[in-house]
């Protein structure tokens, strides 16, 4: 459940919360995932050895090969009965990497995405056009749930069908939009072909990601649509979009959701 004080929490309090959650995660995987238990034993580590955030450096890395080697469900830390949803990568380089979510995971994910949308300029009263793909890919559903938790009105358009995208943008007049930056430029080109000026659209902010993009592309998007273009980051192996996001005001680096994700 969202705690409105999280984002203004004092550093010592935040680090205490991070440590509690880190220790809980380490204990969970040690007790419930044979792969991690073996890794810990090889390094001579037990959950009780994690006494500070600096001890994060003692823990083994997880790489994508580990997920592929234990395809599909070998790294799940809960029983199948507790898994309410499965997402995965595209699998373009072989078998997809698979991740499972409990109901609590989904609630947490939606909360951090809702925070991210607000940081990007979103408001409860917005109509929010979602042009990310839906399905195993985490982008579309992740932004959808986050926007609903915020209280915005979601248009679950998904990717493709560009003619209809343009029709709904014109008719519904969304204030916010999300999608891949390259697809947004494709929408703009189709608008121009139809004699529609993208700069005259209702959109004031766009949340873009799921592919690499540059400052040059940001400027192009902002000039083309007359909106603020902000970057969102995430990956399914952690949770999906919402791990970090730029803010509407500064657009100068990503803000990490520190109560759930940390590094040392």
DABEL-V960710 format. One record per residue. RES is the residue in one small letter. D_FIRST is the distance of its C-alpha to the first C-alpha in Angstrom with 2 decimals. Layout:
res: <RES:RES>
d_first: <D_FIRST:D_FIRST>
//
This chain:
res: <x:x:x:x:x:x:x:x:x:x:x:x:x:x:x:x:x:x:x:x:x:x:x:x:x:x:x:x:x:x:x:x:x:x:x:x:x:x:x:x:x:x:x:x:x:x:x:x:x:x:x:x:x:x:x:x:x:x:x:x:x:x:x:x:x:x:x:x:x:x:x:x:x:x:x:x:x:x:x:x:x:x:x:x:x:x:x:x:x:x:x:x:x:x:x:x:x:x:x:x:x:x:x:x:x:x:x:x:x:x:x:x:x:x:x:x:x:x:x:x:x:x:x:x:x:x:x:x:x:x:x:x:x:x:x:x:x:x:x:x:x:x:x:x:x:x:x:x:x:x:x:x:x:x:x:x:x:x:x:x:x:x:x:x:x:x:x:x:x:x:x:x:x:x:x:x:x:x:x:x:x:x:x:x:x:x:x:x:x:x:x:x:x:x:x:x:x:x:x:x:x:x:x:x:x:x:x:x:x:x:x:x:x:x:x:x:x:x:x:x:x:x:x:x:x:x:x:x:x:x:x:x:x:x:x:x:x:x:x:x:x:x:x:x:x:x:x:x:x:x:x:x:x:x:x:x:x:x:x:x:x:x:x:x>
d_first: <0.00:3.81:6.45:9.67:11.83:11.03:13.64:16.20:15.85:19.34:20.73:21.33:17.84:16.51:19.17:18.41:14.80:16.35:18.99:16.88:15.02:18.43:20.16:17.77:18.29:22.01:22.40:20.74:23.06:26.03:25.83:25.00:26.57:30.36:30.73:28.60:30.18:33.56:32.65:31.52:34.70:36.84:35.51:35.80:32.12:30.05:26.37:27.59:29.37:26.18:26.34:25.42:23.91:27.53:27.82:25.87:29.37:30.56:28.42:30.04:29.33:28.19:30.25:30.32:33.36:31.41:29.16:32.31:34.20:31.62:31.25:29.62:27.27:28.81:25.98:23.20:21.71:20.73:23.01:23.63:22.22:18.66:19.06:18.02:19.18:21.73:22.42:25.39:27.65:30.70:33.00:35.73:36.99:36.98:34.41:30.89:28.26:25.76:22.07:19.99:16.32:14.53:12.02:9.30:11.11:11.13:7.46:7.41:10.74:10.13:7.74:10.60:13.16:12.05:12.45:15.66:17.01:16.70:18.44:21.04:21.82:19.75:19.02:17.49:21.09:22.15:23.73:22.61:25.17:24.03:27.13:25.64:26.84:24.86:25.28:25.06:24.64:21.00:21.68:21.95:19.11:16.75:17.62:17.68:14.12:12.99:15.43:14.37:10.71:12.64:14.85:17.97:20.73:21.03:24.53:24.22:27.68:27.39:30.27:33.95:35.93:36.50:38.65:35.90:33.37:35.83:36.43:32.78:32.33:35.46:34.67:30.91:30.97:27.54:26.52:24.61:25.47:24.49:26.77:29.10:31.40:34.51:33.65:33.00:36.52:37.81:36.40:38.14:41.44:41.33:40.68:43.73:45.80:45.03:46.04:42.53:41.68:38.15:38.15:38.33:35.09:32.19:29.84:28.82:26.53:26.25:23.78:26.05:26.03:26.61:30.11:31.92:32.92:34.83:35.21:38.18:36.14:33.56:36.50:37.92:34.75:34.37:38.05:38.16:35.27:35.18:31.44:29.27:28.66:25.76:25.08:21.92:21.86:20.47:22.02:21.27:22.19:19.09:16.52:18.29:18.34:15.82:16.82:18.65:20.12:22.87:22.51:24.57:26.37:27.76:27.59:28.67:26.68:23.20:20.17:18.31:14.52:15.61:12.62:12.82:16.48:19.48:23.23:26.27>
//
